[in-house]
Amino acid sequence: MAELIGVEREKLIGQITPDFYHNPADREAYLKGLRENGYVSNYDLHLKRGDGRLIWTLVSGRVIHFQGEPAIISSLMDISERRAAEALVARRATELATVLTLATVASSVARRATVANVSTVAATILEPDELLQQAVDLTKERFGLYHAHLYLMDENRTRLVLANGAGEIGHKMVTE
């Protein structure tokens, strides 16, 4: 413990342990667990070193009887690097979520711009067959599709009929 806290063993003897707790409520929670259960396992504890620097530790303790008196035997492990890595992972996850949100918004804006562009082209073409072909061509191009199709209802309104296609496969399907 002396090495972990950064205090010489001789100077550590007789010191009051509350001096090492960053947050006094942590000490109370640790002691409460010991009182209620007789032990505490793997409790994250923020401590102050002798030089004032803060460290994260993982502490486990058990109430024992030593020479007829109750005592607490504890083990501490420095987990400062682990906590720093966890914080970094949490920050990266937040950054990734932000990037994904922005990408979704950008994609949505791009789709809306494409729809607006198709609408603008559609408003300027008066010939229905040319209009349909332009719409399917623009849809394929702007959305980066391999091919695109446009289906219309037949005269009886009972089935869809392939009317226009874009891309090599789209054109081939329409001609067959």
URMO-V390246 format. One line per field, one symbol per residue. burial: I if it has 16 or more other ideal C-beta (glycine too) atoms within 10 Angstrom, else O. A space follows every 10 residues. Layout:
# URMO-V390246
burial: ???
This chain:
# URMO-V390246
burial: OOOOIOIOOO OOOOOOOOOI IOOOOIIOOI OOOIOOOOOI OOIOIOIIOO OOOOIIIIIO IOOOOOOOOO OOOIOIOOIO OOIOOOOOOO OOOOOOOOOO OOOOOOOOOO OOOIOOOIOO OOOOOOOOOO IIIIIIIIII OIOOOOOIII OOOOOOOOOO OOIIIIIOOI OOOIOO
